[in-house]
Amino acid sequence: MAEQIEIGKSGLIVNPIGLGTNAVGGHNLYPDLNEETGKELVRTALDHGINFLDTAFIYGPERSEELIGEVIKERGSRDSVVIATKGAHKFVDGEVEFDNSPAFLKDAVESSLKRLQTDYIDLFYIHFPDEHTPKDEAVGALKELKDQGKIKSIGVSNFSIEQLKEANKDGYVDVLQAEYNLFKREAEKDLLPYTAENNISFVPYFPLASGLLGGKYTKDTKFNDIRAKIPLFQGEAFIRNLEKVDQVREIANAKNAEVAHVVLAWYLTWDAIDTIIPGAKKPEQVINNLKTLNVELTKEEIDKIDSIFKD
C-alpha cells in the first residue's frame, strides 16, 4: 500500500497518485467513450489503492460526476474515497460562460452533490476565474459551504498569481490546480513559490503534455485530434521535443522504469506538489501510473531532467 500524504493543509489524506477522470463520461472531450469502461477505470483505481479522484462538472458535461457517483454507491463506502470536483462553467444560449459569484458556486456545489450521490465533497475547485467576481468573495462563499460541512477543502484552478493572492486574502485556499509540465514551466516563476510559501498544494494538470512526456511517440506518429493543433507537436519543435524525451528515457532505462514514471516522480520532488492526477483511458493504464511510486530520483537525476527542459 502506498504511503499516504496530506494534500497541503487540507486535511485530506491520499495516495500521491490520483486519477484524473475526464475520460470517465467526458463525451464532450473524447468521442467514442464507453461508459462501462469509464466506470471500470474508477473501480480499478479504488481496488489498487488510488483513493483520490479528480472530476468536474464540465466533463460530460455532468456525466463524469454521475458515473463516479454510481461506482461509489455500488461499493457502499464513501469515506475511503477523496473526491475533487470543479465548477464555474454555465451555458448561456448554448455558449459557455464562467461564473464565480457566490450564488452560482453554492448552486454548483448542490448540483455536484446530487450527481455524485453524496452529502459532502472533499475538495471543490473554482474551475476557471470569471471577469467580475472579486476572488476573495468567491472563496468566501466556499468557506461558508465548508463551515456547513458540504465541502471539506477549497481549491481554485487556472488562476493567475494575482487572482490566487486575492483568493487567498484570508488564507482559505487549500489547493491550486494549474497547467504545468516539463514543456510548460511558467508556474515555476510565481505560482510554485507562492503555493509552497503559503502551504497551498499545487496539483499540475496535463503533467504528461498530452502524452508527449509519456515516451510513446516517434517522429512518425500522426495526430488527428486536438494534438494536431498544439505547437509542441508541430514540425521541428516536435522533433526537438522527442530528443529531450529520449534523454529522459536513458534515466528511465537505467531504473527499469518508463519515461512517464520518471517524469511524474520528478514533479513530486517539488515542495508544493503532493499529488498528481494522471488520466487514463484503459484500466491497465491506471495500474501502470502507480509504478511512479517505485521511482526514486537522485539529486543529480533531478538536476539533469531540469536542465534538459530548461530552454
BAFI-3210 file (N, C-alpha, C; in Angstrom, 3 decimals, decimal comma, padded with zeros to 6 digits):
// residues 311
n [1|2|3|4|5|6|7|8|9|10|11|12|13|14|15|16|17|18|19|20|21|22|23|24|25|26|27|28|29|30|31|32|33|34|35|36|37|38|39|40|41|42|43|44|45|46|47|48|49|50|51|52|53|54|55|56|57|58|59|60|61|62|63|64|65|66|67|68|69|70|71|72|73|74|75|76|77|78|79|80|81|82|83|84|85|86|87|88|89|90|91|92|93|94|95|96|97|98|99|100|101|102|103|104|105|106|107|108|109|110|111|112|113|114|115|116|117|118|119|120|121|122|123|124|125|126|127|128|129|130|131|132|133|134|135|136|137|138|139|140|141|142|143|144|145|146|147|148|149|150|151|152|153|154|155|156|157|158|159|160|161|162|163|164|165|166|167|168|169|170|171|172|173|174|175|176|177|178|179|180|181|182|183|184|185|186|187|188|189|190|191|192|193|194|195|196|197|198|199|200|201|202|203|204|205|206|207|208|209|210|211|212|213|214|215|216|217|218|219|220|221|222|223|224|225|226|227|228|229|230|231|232|233|234|235|236|237|238|239|240|241|242|243|244|245|246|247|248|249|250|251|252|253|254|255|256|257|258|259|260|261|262|263|264|265|266|267|268|269|270|271|272|273|274|275|276|277|278|279|280|281|282|283|284|285|286|287|288|289|290|291|292|293|294|295|296|297|298|299|300|301|302|303|304|305|306|307|308|309|310|311]
n.u [000,861|000,581|002,410|000,576|-000,258|-000,736|-002,730|-001,375|-002,525|-004,988|-006,156|-006,900|-006,157|-004,235|-003,314|-000,330|-000,541|-003,184|-006,329|-007,151|-010,232|-011,318|-011,785|-013,726|-016,827|-016,521|-017,774|-017,865|-015,261|-013,784|-014,446|-016,464|-016,343|-016,635|-018,966|-019,077|-016,463|-015,347|-016,401|-015,131|-012,501|-012,556|-013,262|-011,034|-008,977|-009,744|-009,653|-006,951|-005,761|-005,685|-007,037|-007,899|-009,877|-010,316|-012,580|-015,069|-017,695|-017,823|-016,854|-018,272|-020,870|-021,436|-021,641|-019,395|-019,222|-021,634|-021,224|-019,055|-020,328|-022,136|-020,410|-019,272|-021,492|-022,226|-020,188|-020,527|-018,967|-018,169|-016,406|-013,768|-012,918|-011,560|-012,876|-012,488|-014,002|-015,126|-016,365|-017,740|-018,365|-021,062|-023,963|-025,069|-027,472|-026,514|-023,817|-020,663|-020,063|-018,102|-018,663|-018,191|-019,681|-020,945|-023,602|-023,869|-021,767|-022,577|-024,909|-023,725|-022,219|-024,279|-025,563|-023,494|-023,211|-025,587|-025,289|-023,057|-024,091|-023,748|-023,167|-021,187|-018,369|-014,990|-012,985|-013,478|-013,184|-012,953|-013,316|-012,490|-011,422|-013,789|-014,640|-015,637|-016,203|-014,959|-012,186|-011,749|-014,279|-015,590|-014,231|-014,909|-017,585|-017,294|-016,021|-018,119|-019,683|-017,926|-017,868|-020,408|-020,129|-020,472|-018,500|-015,086|-012,631|-010,956|-010,448|-008,789|-008,586|-006,660|-006,075|-004,461|-001,376|-002,011|-004,788|-004,855|-003,615|-005,474|-007,665|-006,766|-006,688|-007,680|-006,497|-007,764|-007,513|-006,795|-005,779|-004,248|-004,943|-003,266|-001,999|000,910|003,957|006,958|007,450|006,074|006,618|006,009|004,769|006,711|007,819|006,170|003,817|004,431|006,428|004,844|002,725|004,117|005,161|002,863|001,684|-000,107|-001,345|-000,057|-001,498|-000,649|-001,986|-002,346|000,130|001,697|001,879|-000,150|000,523|003,008|005,179|005,070|006,612|005,976|005,705|006,909|008,910|007,367|004,791|001,376|-001,143|-004,601|-006,293|-006,985|-004,308|-003,063|-003,120|-001,538|001,327|003,627|003,646|004,317|006,137|009,583|009,833|008,529|010,251|012,577|011,534|011,008|013,620|014,471|012,822|013,899|016,320|015,479|014,594|016,920|017,593|015,328|015,506|017,768|016,713|014,909|012,367|009,489|009,392|007,290|006,855|009,176|009,075|006,711|007,474|009,466|008,017|006,887|008,986|008,957|008,402|005,804|004,147|002,098|000,542|-000,333|-002,381|-002,689|-004,432|-006,413|-007,302|-007,687|-008,120|-005,662|-003,822|-004,307|-003,339|-000,707|000,156|000,683|003,208|004,929|005,454|007,485|009,772|012,800|014,488|017,785|019,623|021,283|019,999|017,560|018,403|019,523|017,277|015,900|017,664|017,633|015,194|015,323|015,493]
n.v [-001,205|002,163|004,870|007,251|010,696|014,064|016,461|019,389|021,720|020,708|018,644|016,378|013,053|011,207|008,781|009,523|009,302|010,086|009,924|011,370|012,111|012,807|011,206|009,571|009,359|011,785|012,887|015,142|015,775|013,621|011,699|008,726|007,435|004,767|004,157|002,127|001,217|003,530|003,520|001,266|002,129|003,742|001,881|000,182|001,898|002,406|-000,197|-000,650|000,953|003,651|006,520|009,045|010,960|012,966|015,119|016,972|019,344|020,016|017,852|015,944|017,291|016,935|014,142|012,656|013,079|011,831|009,123|008,454|008,804|006,668|004,422|004,690|004,477|001,806|000,507|001,115|002,398|005,426|006,965|006,198|007,305|010,077|012,816|015,150|017,890|020,303|023,572|026,235|026,713|027,758|027,420|029,670|030,537|028,448|028,973|028,794|030,251|031,692|031,665|032,948|033,836|034,090|033,031|031,423|029,550|028,247|026,983|025,351|023,582|022,262|020,960|019,282|017,640|016,188|014,812|013,256|011,729|012,112|013,468|015,239|016,989|016,386|018,105|021,117|022,915|026,195|026,302|027,858|031,281|033,986|037,178|039,146|038,681|039,452|037,674|036,913|037,065|035,047|032,790|033,120|032,347|029,617|029,025|029,339|027,137|025,161|025,487|024,593|021,938|020,904|020,961|019,912|021,050|023,772|024,767|026,385|026,925|027,335|030,003|033,170|034,460|036,859|036,661|034,417|035,350|037,260|035,603|034,139|035,869|035,727|033,442|031,047|029,296|026,021|024,431|024,707|024,185|023,876|024,323|022,533|021,298|019,608|020,801|023,115|025,522|027,835|028,146|027,854|030,311|032,039|030,853|028,280|028,940|030,694|029,034|027,071|028,587|029,380|027,113|025,931|023,402|022,355|021,212|019,735|019,952|018,266|016,837|015,148|016,407|016,090|013,478|013,595|013,536|010,983|009,209|007,534|008,272|008,623|010,190|009,659|009,466|010,181|012,672|013,104|014,494|016,859|017,342|017,751|020,438|021,616|023,503|022,181|019,777|020,185|020,052|020,939|021,572|019,471|017,327|018,144|018,112|015,411|014,488|015,479|014,014|011,527|011,740|011,644|009,090|007,579|007,816|006,607|003,988|003,045|002,702|000,788|001,656|003,441|006,262|008,035|007,472|008,387|011,105|011,893|011,285|013,150|015,561|015,221|015,800|018,461|020,925|022,003|020,251|017,649|015,625|013,909|013,758|011,828|011,004|008,330|005,964|003,333|000,504|-000,820|001,208|002,782|001,211|001,061|003,723|003,816|002,804|004,862|005,447|003,776|004,861|006,346|009,314|010,574|013,431|014,331|013,275|014,595|017,223|016,911|016,285|018,652|020,401|019,443|020,306|023,029|025,189]
n.w [000,000|-000,881|000,560|002,313|001,842|003,085|001,435|001,092|003,439|003,744|005,144|003,849|003,143|001,004|-001,566|-003,267|-006,024|-007,963|-009,774|-012,754|-014,184|-016,719|-018,879|-018,053|-018,829|-020,156|-022,604|-024,199|-024,504|-025,440|-028,244|-028,732|-026,190|-023,887|-021,467|-019,586|-019,542|-018,512|-015,895|-015,028|-014,957|-012,684|-010,710|-010,862|-010,064|-007,359|-006,360|-006,379|-004,530|-005,160|-004,072|-004,655|-006,586|-009,412|-010,778|-012,701|-013,279|-016,013|-017,413|-019,596|-020,395|-016,835|-016,796|-015,957|-013,175|-012,470|-013,166|-011,509|-009,076|-009,236|-009,148|-006,613|-005,036|-005,543|-004,294|-001,726|000,168|001,148|002,636|002,279|-000,010|-001,703|-003,113|-005,653|-007,220|-009,703|-010,465|-012,471|-015,028|-017,059|-019,120|-021,454|-023,596|-025,196|-025,234|-023,499|-020,362|-017,679|-014,188|-011,056|-008,988|-005,617|-005,342|-007,621|-007,253|-004,927|-005,805|-007,727|-006,192|-004,792|-006,949|-007,859|-005,625|-005,771|-008,226|-007,664|-005,713|-002,920|000,405|000,946|-000,465|-000,968|-001,955|-003,441|-006,367|-007,781|-011,098|-013,331|-013,473|-013,362|-014,916|-013,314|-010,543|-007,337|-006,145|-003,496|-002,466|-003,853|-002,897|-000,262|-000,275|-000,669|001,691|003,499|002,747|003,455|006,211|006,708|006,260|003,746|001,836|002,125|001,698|-000,018|-003,336|-006,115|-009,643|-012,583|-011,999|-012,167|-010,727|-009,460|-009,134|-007,520|-005,181|-004,369|-003,977|-001,850|000,263|002,864|003,655|003,015|000,880|-000,122|-002,173|-005,385|-008,732|-011,744|-015,094|-015,774|-016,802|-017,929|-020,375|-020,180|-018,219|-016,851|-014,388|-012,487|-012,055|-010,416|-009,317|-008,197|-006,190|-004,561|-003,715|-002,288|-000,212|001,116|002,010|000,274|-001,725|-004,834|-007,691|-010,606|-013,907|-017,124|-016,898|-018,407|-020,791|-022,873|-023,534|-024,726|-023,005|-022,230|-023,553|-025,655|-028,297|-031,715|-034,311|-036,484|-035,640|-036,101|-035,644|-035,185|-033,659|-031,042|-030,544|-032,960|-033,394|-031,499|-030,676|-029,600|-030,900|-033,503|-036,541|-036,615|-033,924|-032,677|-033,264|-031,859|-029,273|-028,914|-028,838|-026,392|-024,700|-025,182|-023,864|-021,239|-021,291|-021,136|-018,437|-017,367|-018,426|-017,112|-014,635|-014,985|-015,574|-016,895|-019,159|-018,518|-015,788|-014,595|-015,203|-013,845|-011,242|-010,952|-010,774|-008,252|-006,608|-006,080|-003,566|-003,264|-004,538|-003,892|-004,854|-007,869|-010,807|-013,077|-016,083|-017,552|-020,048|-020,190|-018,024|-017,423|-017,688|-015,495|-013,401|-014,195|-013,858|-011,158|-010,832|-010,734|-008,100|-007,390|-008,300|-007,523|-007,481|-007,819|-006,571|-008,620|-010,873|-010,767|-011,214|-013,752|-015,373|-015,056|-016,381|-019,013|-019,965|-019,799|-021,689]
ca.u [000,000|001,406|002,397|-000,425|000,224|-001,774|-002,690|-001,167|-003,101|-006,416|-006,685|-007,225|-005,042|-004,390|-002,196|000,205|-001,022|-004,637|-006,844|-007,923|-011,332|-012,033|-012,173|-014,881|-018,030|-016,245|-018,137|-017,585|-013,810|-013,302|-015,521|-016,431|-016,049|-017,539|-019,220|-018,747|-015,003|-015,108|-016,663|-014,089|-011,308|-012,729|-013,195|-009,640|-008,222|-010,088|-009,185|-005,482|-005,252|-005,790|-008,274|-008,136|-010,491|-010,469|-013,584|-015,545|-018,997|-017,750|-016,532|-019,531|-020,909|-022,185|-021,677|-018,287|-019,646|-022,703|-020,660|-018,287|-021,342|-022,679|-019,416|-019,102|-022,741|-022,227|-019,173|-021,088|-018,050|-017,842|-015,371|-012,400|-012,645|-011,407|-013,393|-012,361|-014,710|-014,908|-017,476|-017,602|-018,960|-022,514|-024,356|-025,991|-027,815|-025,641|-022,398|-020,124|-019,522|-017,614|-019,341|-017,633|-020,471|-021,305|-024,858|-023,624|-020,915|-023,378|-025,754|-022,859|-021,899|-025,501|-025,776|-022,456|-023,554|-026,647|-024,748|-022,125|-024,882|-023,031|-023,562|-020,070|-017,308|-013,736|-012,263|-014,226|-012,408|-013,459|-012,599|-011,842|-011,836|-014,607|-014,022|-016,248|-016,342|-013,730|-011,868|-011,906|-015,722|-015,900|-013,704|-015,713|-018,789|-016,879|-015,739|-019,420|-020,061|-017,020|-018,357|-021,643|-019,788|-020,797|-017,195|-014,068|-011,496|-011,232|-009,442|-009,001|-007,918|-006,414|-005,957|-003,150|-000,815|-002,775|-006,092|-004,623|-003,353|-006,757|-008,497|-006,202|-006,517|-007,967|-005,799|-008,707|-007,284|-006,002|-005,179|-004,293|-004,687|-002,870|-001,232|002,350|004,719|008,348|007,465|005,321|007,160|005,774|004,334|007,884|008,166|005,486|002,788|005,020|006,975|003,774|001,979|004,993|005,285|001,583|001,162|-001,171|-000,849|-000,128|-001,805|-000,451|-002,743|-001,553|001,513|002,454|001,819|-000,961|001,166|004,343|006,150|004,863|007,684|005,449|005,594|008,119|008,735|006,371|003,440|000,456|-002,228|-005,794|-007,176|-006,602|-002,847|-002,622|-003,066|-000,692|002,674|004,608|003,580|004,473|007,402|010,903|009,661|008,162|011,492|013,424|010,896|011,235|015,028|014,522|012,188|014,861|017,325|014,857|014,497|018,167|017,455|014,268|016,015|018,695|015,924|013,904|011,080|009,062|009,608|006,200|007,022|010,270|008,579|005,761|008,247|010,187|007,092|006,663|010,123|008,694|007,805|004,372|003,368|001,895|-000,202|-000,531|-003,641|-002,682|-005,657|-006,263|-008,456|-007,829|-007,808|-004,245|-003,063|-004,487|-002,405|000,640|000,513|001,151|004,631|005,660|005,840|008,700|010,928|013,475|015,455|018,878|019,761|021,886|018,980|016,581|019,037|019,703|015,972|015,663|018,468|017,204|013,999|015,457|015,313]
ca.v [000,000|003,373|005,797|008,295|012,023|015,091|017,474|020,704|021,857|020,447|017,566|015,226|012,108|010,485|008,216|010,614|009,134|010,093|009,619|012,388|011,322|013,423|010,151|008,870|010,126|013,106|012,726|016,385|015,897|012,488|010,960|007,257|006,881|003,741|004,497|000,984|001,295|004,649|003,065|000,279|002,905|004,184|000,672|-000,287|002,824|002,177|-001,545|-000,683|001,887|005,057|006,959|010,455|011,071|014,361|015,247|018,342|019,495|020,153|016,573|015,278|017,814|016,282|012,679|012,093|013,058|010,840|007,771|008,261|008,614|005,301|003,444|004,795|003,936|000,335|-000,003|001,291|003,018|006,774|007,683|005,843|007,952|011,539|013,303|016,565|018,300|021,710|024,265|027,635|026,794|027,714|027,560|030,775|030,472|027,488|029,344|028,622|031,406|031,355|032,410|032,689|034,546|033,213|032,297|030,369|028,495|027,459|026,111|024,362|022,553|021,450|020,110|018,246|016,691|015,297|013,909|012,328|010,975|012,167|014,680|016,194|016,921|016,564|019,277|021,776|023,961|027,124|025,688|028,945|032,587|034,848|038,505|040,198|038,428|039,501|036,270|036,606|036,846|033,714|031,817|033,289|031,516|028,230|028,897|029,104|025,741|024,334|025,565|023,787|020,531|020,432|020,673|019,778|021,926|024,784|024,865|027,246|026,321|028,257|031,385|033,829|034,723|037,961|036,118|033,496|036,148|037,847|034,493|033,634|037,013|035,303|032,176|029,926|028,401|024,833|023,786|025,344|023,299|024,698|023,574|022,524|020,106|019,946|021,680|024,349|025,678|029,195|028,093|027,906|031,715|032,640|030,017|027,249|029,537|031,226|027,938|026,443|029,521|029,532|025,774|025,579|022,298|022,628|020,000|020,040|019,174|017,955|016,599|014,450|017,227|015,361|012,215|013,798|013,137|009,573|008,443|006,520|008,782|008,758|011,286|009,246|009,427|011,183|013,034|013,627|015,050|018,201|017,475|018,210|021,913|022,098|023,796|021,173|018,606|020,648|020,167|020,868|021,599|018,110|016,517|018,559|017,664|013,957|014,296|015,707|012,850|010,414|011,894|011,126|007,636|006,973|007,713|005,622|002,651|002,653|002,373|-000,200|002,351|004,100|007,714|008,709|007,315|009,262|012,492|012,126|011,271|014,433|016,587|015,003|016,302|019,870|021,094|022,340|019,213|016,473|014,585|014,138|013,116|011,436|010,379|007,006|005,550|001,881|000,109|-001,161|002,468|003,225|000,422|001,435|005,016|003,606|002,450|006,098|005,451|002,963|005,579|007,303|010,083|011,199|014,875|014,509|012,987|015,694|018,372|016,586|016,446|020,096|021,096|019,003|021,061|024,421|026,263]
ca.w [000,000|-000,978|001,677|002,067|002,222|003,184|000,383|001,714|004,780|003,517|005,975|003,000|003,106|-000,268|-002,311|-004,103|-007,399|-008,057|-011,114|-013,462|-014,767|-017,845|-019,832|-017,464|-019,184|-020,747|-024,024|-024,925|-024,635|-026,239|-028,914|-028,613|-024,862|-023,386|-020,053|-018,719|-019,385|-017,596|-014,517|-014,712|-014,573|-011,289|-009,859|-010,854|-009,200|-005,954|-005,998|-006,295|-003,526|-005,563|-003,409|-004,977|-007,904|-009,813|-011,819|-012,880|-013,936|-017,470|-018,053|-019,954|-019,022|-015,745|-016,827|-015,182|-011,764|-012,296|-013,224|-010,273|-008,028|-009,350|-008,687|-005,159|-004,485|-005,623|-003,368|-000,388|001,126|000,677|003,402|001,890|-001,301|-001,665|-004,399|-006,014|-008,419|-010,041|-011,099|-012,911|-016,360|-017,221|-020,519|-021,689|-025,026|-025,866|-025,111|-022,147|-019,632|-016,338|-013,124|-009,719|-007,982|-004,503|-005,576|-008,615|-006,688|-003,974|-006,635|-008,395|-005,194|-004,566|-008,121|-007,854|-004,550|-006,288|-009,259|-007,016|-004,723|-001,650|001,143|001,044|-001,483|-000,230|-002,449|-004,513|-007,030|-008,793|-012,218|-014,068|-012,967|-014,219|-015,034|-012,497|-009,103|-006,526|-005,868|-002,058|-002,246|-004,383|-001,931|000,962|-000,412|-000,441|003,137|004,152|002,479|004,260|007,599|006,777|006,053|002,390|001,233|003,182|001,424|-001,047|-004,383|-007,278|-010,790|-013,705|-011,527|-012,263|-009,388|-008,833|-008,722|-006,403|-003,978|-003,951|-003,485|-000,592|001,167|004,243|003,926|002,925|-000,270|000,214|-003,351|-006,704|-009,862|-012,892|-016,092|-015,520|-017,168|-018,272|-021,544|-019,895|-016,868|-016,327|-012,980|-011,596|-011,782|-009,270|-008,679|-007,332|-004,966|-003,690|-003,087|-001,283|000,918|001,808|002,306|-000,670|-002,539|-006,270|-008,458|-012,027|-014,897|-018,329|-016,457|-019,451|-022,016|-023,863|-023,897|-025,288|-021,985|-021,894|-024,176|-026,582|-029,660|-032,532|-035,288|-037,488|-035,063|-036,686|-034,718|-035,872|-032,629|-030,558|-030,560|-034,281|-033,402|-030,392|-031,194|-029,163|-031,781|-034,889|-037,272|-035,978|-032,463|-032,285|-033,320|-030,716|-028,032|-028,806|-028,437|-024,935|-024,058|-025,284|-022,803|-020,012|-021,463|-020,636|-016,969|-017,103|-018,729|-016,041|-013,441|-015,358|-015,443|-018,125|-019,170|-017,796|-014,333|-014,169|-015,286|-012,748|-009,991|-010,889|-010,236|-006,808|-005,828|-005,735|-002,229|-003,269|-005,228|-003,034|-005,556|-009,298|-011,208|-014,479|-016,557|-018,159|-020,853|-020,024|-016,647|-017,196|-017,540|-014,097|-012,577|-014,621|-013,261|-009,783|-010,815|-010,417|-006,678|-007,214|-008,853|-006,638|-008,266|-007,077|-006,783|-009,952|-011,891|-010,709|-011,871|-015,170|-016,032|-015,034|-017,401|-020,349|-020,385|-019,344|-022,677]
c.u [000,887|001,326|001,406|000,149|-000,969|-001,604|-002,583|-001,663|-004,576|-007,021|-007,037|-005,984|-005,219|-003,123|-001,654|-000,196|-002,549|-005,059|-007,623|-008,976|-012,043|-012,378|-013,243|-016,105|-017,785|-016,511|-017,861|-016,083|-013,226|-014,493|-015,391|-016,037|-017,098|-017,741|-018,884|-017,234|-014,650|-015,314|-015,592|-012,774|-011,376|-012,620|-011,747|-008,789|-008,477|-009,595|-007,677|-004,919|-005,187|-007,116|-008,648|-008,618|-010,736|-011,444|-014,007|-016,923|-018,865|-017,323|-017,841|-020,429|-021,745|-021,961|-020,575|-018,669|-020,693|-022,144|-019,835|-019,238|-021,897|-021,697|-019,282|-020,328|-022,676|-021,216|-019,608|-020,157|-017,611|-016,595|-013,950|-011,995|-012,560|-011,784|-013,143|-013,230|-014,628|-016,163|-017,078|-018,278|-020,480|-022,839|-025,390|-026,237|-026,837|-024,157|-021,940|-019,648|-019,007|-018,300|-018,746|-018,464|-020,851|-022,564|-024,627|-022,819|-021,691|-024,302|-024,922|-022,514|-023,107|-025,733|-024,752|-022,745|-024,598|-026,083|-023,817|-022,812|-024,186|-023,481|-022,383|-019,091|-015,995|-012,986|-013,067|-013,394|-013,315|-012,652|-011,847|-012,279|-012,828|-013,993|-014,545|-016,285|-015,005|-013,427|-011,970|-013,390|-016,134|-015,455|-014,460|-016,984|-018,448|-016,557|-017,045|-019,858|-019,183|-017,486|-019,626|-021,376|-020,085|-019,535|-016,169|-012,865|-011,750|-010,085|-009,801|-008,162|-007,780|-006,374|-004,549|-002,635|-001,592|-004,121|-005,938|-004,393|-004,638|-007,650|-008,058|-006,007|-006,716|-007,338|-006,668|-008,402|-006,352|-005,207|-005,304|-004,061|-004,375|-002,080|000,248|002,924|006,102|008,472|006,819|005,575|006,921|005,429|005,516|008,240|007,510|004,521|003,385|005,674|005,882|003,034|002,822|005,042|004,016|000,903|-000,112|-000,603|-001,066|-000,369|-001,654|-001,433|-001,972|-000,101|002,352|002,336|001,112|-000,251|002,588|005,430|005,954|005,896|007,226|005,424|006,946|007,872|007,715|004,940|002,590|-000,703|-003,407|-006,786|-006,651|-005,085|-002,323|-002,464|-002,128|000,738|003,729|004,717|003,862|005,932|008,672|010,783|009,365|009,408|012,385|012,856|011,095|012,678|015,189|013,946|013,147|015,964|016,766|014,777|015,761|018,104|016,442|014,783|016,931|017,947|014,890|012,499|010,700|009,303|008,549|006,394|008,106|009,813|007,640|006,489|009,006|009,276|006,945|007,856|009,947|008,001|006,292|003,509|003,298|001,314|-000,280|-001,708|-003,609|-004,003|-005,373|-007,496|-008,700|-007,452|-006,327|-003,380|-003,165|-003,461|-000,970|001,090|001,114|002,636|005,511|006,216|007,092|009,958|011,508|014,568|016,543|018,887|020,318|020,828|017,923|017,138|019,190|018,387|015,612|016,407|018,084|016,087|014,092|015,092|013,850]
c.v [001,242|004,177|006,901|009,633|012,963|016,063|018,842|020,731|021,479|019,459|016,326|014,343|011,198|009,736|009,340|010,505|009,074|009,676|010,810|011,685|012,006|012,408|009,229|009,728|011,478|013,112|013,983|016,578|014,814|011,828|009,471|006,734|005,844|003,974|003,338|000,923|002,408|004,234|002,062|000,973|003,288|002,983|000,192|000,590|002,494|000,809|-001,594|000,424|003,338|005,571|008,396|010,561|012,541|014,439|016,713|018,310|019,376|018,862|015,853|016,119|016,907|014,779|012,041|011,998|011,962|009,420|007,466|008,024|007,195|004,267|003,488|004,240|002,406|-000,259|000,175|001,949|004,371|007,315|007,273|006,532|009,469|012,066|014,798|016,813|019,812|022,287|025,686|027,808|026,876|027,970|028,666|030,831|029,581|027,809|029,138|029,962|030,908|032,247|031,987|033,356|033,586|032,396|031,147|029,218|027,628|026,502|024,994|023,229|021,659|020,479|018,974|017,200|015,687|014,301|012,859|011,444|010,928|013,405|015,597|015,940|017,227|017,832|019,869|022,929|024,922|026,810|026,715|030,262|033,252|036,238|039,505|039,931|038,618|038,097|035,925|036,405|035,455|032,650|031,905|032,450|030,046|027,998|028,663|027,652|024,782|024,314|024,740|022,299|020,011|020,196|020,640|020,684|022,716|024,843|025,922|026,668|027,363|029,717|031,905|034,067|035,848|037,456|035,189|034,277|036,774|036,761|034,055|034,730|036,625|033,952|030,937|028,925|027,252|024,302|024,692|024,255|024,177|023,842|023,676|021,208|020,555|020,807|023,033|024,720|027,065|029,197|028,193|029,340|032,225|031,689|028,971|027,847|030,038|030,095|027,266|027,295|029,576|028,199|025,472|024,469|022,620|021,307|020,318|019,278|019,190|017,639|015,890|015,149|016,478|014,118|012,362|013,356|011,684|008,672|007,428|006,992|008,743|009,868|010,932|009,208|010,537|011,422|013,593|014,192|016,432|018,418|018,018|019,731|022,475|022,310|022,750|020,011|018,955|020,590|019,975|020,810|020,186|017,214|016,850|018,047|016,161|013,661|014,501|014,505|011,654|010,514|011,422|009,600|006,930|006,792|006,623|004,205|002,146|002,227|001,291|000,384|002,925|005,610|008,424|008,626|008,247|010,719|012,795|012,157|012,589|015,540|016,456|015,447|017,794|019,948|021,245|021,227|017,950|015,306|014,937|013,295|012,735|010,782|008,980|006,743|004,050|001,520|-000,201|000,098|002,997|002,518|000,832|002,760|004,853|003,270|003,672|006,054|004,615|003,699|006,523|008,000|010,647|012,701|015,132|014,313|014,096|016,907|018,144|016,798|017,940|020,760|020,684|019,917|022,550|025,440|026,390]
c.w [000,000|000,312|001,357|002,527|002,372|002,017|001,064|003,146|004,767|004,499|005,170|002,859|001,896|-000,666|-003,197|-005,576|-007,360|-009,455|-011,639|-014,303|-015,932|-018,933|-019,233|-017,782|-019,816|-022,242|-024,849|-025,160|-025,534|-026,922|-028,587|-027,234|-024,490|-021,883|-019,120|-018,489|-018,399|-016,145|-014,078|-014,326|-013,103|-010,350|-009,725|-009,942|-007,731|-005,484|-005,768|-005,393|-003,953|-004,990|-003,738|-006,411|-008,225|-010,981|-011,924|-013,530|-015,458|-018,166|-018,348|-020,843|-018,098|-015,654|-015,986|-013,701|-011,528|-012,259|-011,977|-009,101|-008,034|-008,804|-007,167|-004,442|-004,451|-004,643|-001,920|000,615|000,601|001,366|003,048|000,583|-001,106|-003,048|-004,539|-007,238|-008,563|-010,673|-011,457|-014,262|-016,249|-018,686|-020,639|-023,196|-025,795|-025,798|-023,668|-021,594|-018,287|-015,321|-011,782|-008,624|-006,850|-004,771|-006,555|-008,006|-005,701|-004,724|-007,269|-007,438|-004,946|-005,727|-008,170|-006,783|-005,041|-007,290|-008,656|-005,971|-003,366|-000,882|001,443|-000,092|-000,767|-000,642|-003,597|-005,051|-007,790|-010,054|-013,069|-013,453|-013,918|-014,209|-014,023|-010,988|-008,386|-006,000|-004,377|-001,712|-002,711|-003,383|-000,606|000,927|-000,169|001,037|003,907|003,976|003,278|005,716|007,789|006,575|004,659|001,560|002,365|002,954|000,151|-002,048|-005,413|-008,411|-011,889|-013,275|-011,790|-010,840|-008,694|-008,320|-007,521|-005,108|-003,453|-003,341|-002,092|000,456|002,633|004,574|003,775|001,799|000,142|-000,978|-004,573|-007,744|-011,075|-013,868|-015,775|-016,011|-017,618|-019,523|-021,256|-018,439|-016,256|-014,840|-012,014|-011,221|-010,509|-008,560|-007,736|-006,079|-004,009|-002,984|-002,007|-000,012|001,771|002,124|001,513|-001,547|-004,016|-006,993|-009,944|-012,910|-016,227|-017,959|-017,513|-020,810|-023,143|-024,400|-024,413|-024,304|-021,538|-022,548|-025,213|-028,049|-030,369|-033,553|-036,368|-036,943|-035,670|-035,718|-035,498|-034,871|-032,233|-030,660|-031,888|-034,318|-032,326|-030,904|-030,811|-030,148|-033,249|-035,340|-036,467|-034,455|-031,946|-032,236|-032,124|-029,401|-027,826|-028,380|-026,929|-024,185|-024,093|-024,233|-021,451|-020,081|-020,955|-019,119|-016,624|-017,321|-017,620|-014,781|-013,731|-015,212|-016,808|-018,000|-018,333|-016,285|-013,805|-014,163|-014,108|-011,401|-009,826|-010,332|-008,728|-005,963|-005,477|-004,375|-002,283|-003,875|-004,371|-003,807|-007,035|-009,754|-012,690|-014,854|-017,078|-019,003|-020,745|-018,591|-016,420|-017,073|-016,110|-013,212|-012,900|-013,993|-011,870|-009,713|-010,566|-009,001|-006,418|-007,664|-007,804|-007,432|-007,353|-007,373|-008,200|-011,042|-011,935|-011,462|-013,377|-015,930|-016,128|-016,195|-018,825|-020,880|-020,054|-020,423|-023,068]
res [m|a|e|q|i|e|i|g|k|s|g|l|i|v|n|p|i|g|l|g|t|n|a|v|g|g|h|n|l|y|p|d|l|n|e|e|t|g|k|e|l|v|r|t|a|l|d|h|g|i|n|f|l|d|t|a|f|i|y|g|p|e|r|s|e|e|l|i|g|e|v|i|k|e|r|g|s|r|d|s|v|v|i|a|t|k|g|a|h|k|f|v|d|g|e|v|e|f|d|n|s|p|a|f|l|k|d|a|v|e|s|s|l|k|r|l|q|t|d|y|i|d|l|f|y|i|h|f|p|d|e|h|t|p|k|d|e|a|v|g|a|l|k|e|l|k|d|q|g|k|i|k|s|i|g|v|s|n|f|s|i|e|q|l|k|e|a|n|k|d|g|y|v|d|v|l|q|a|e|y|n|l|f|k|r|e|a|e|k|d|l|l|p|y|t|a|e|n|n|i|s|f|v|p|y|f|p|l|a|s|g|l|l|g|g|k|y|t|k|d|t|k|f|n|d|i|r|a|k|i|p|l|f|q|g|e|a|f|i|r|n|l|e|k|v|d|q|v|r|e|i|a|n|a|k|n|a|e|v|a|h|v|v|l|a|w|y|l|t|w|d|a|i|d|t|i|i|p|g|a|k|k|p|e|q|v|i|n|n|l|k|t|l|n|v|e|l|t|k|e|e|i|d|k|i|d|s|i|f|k|d]
***
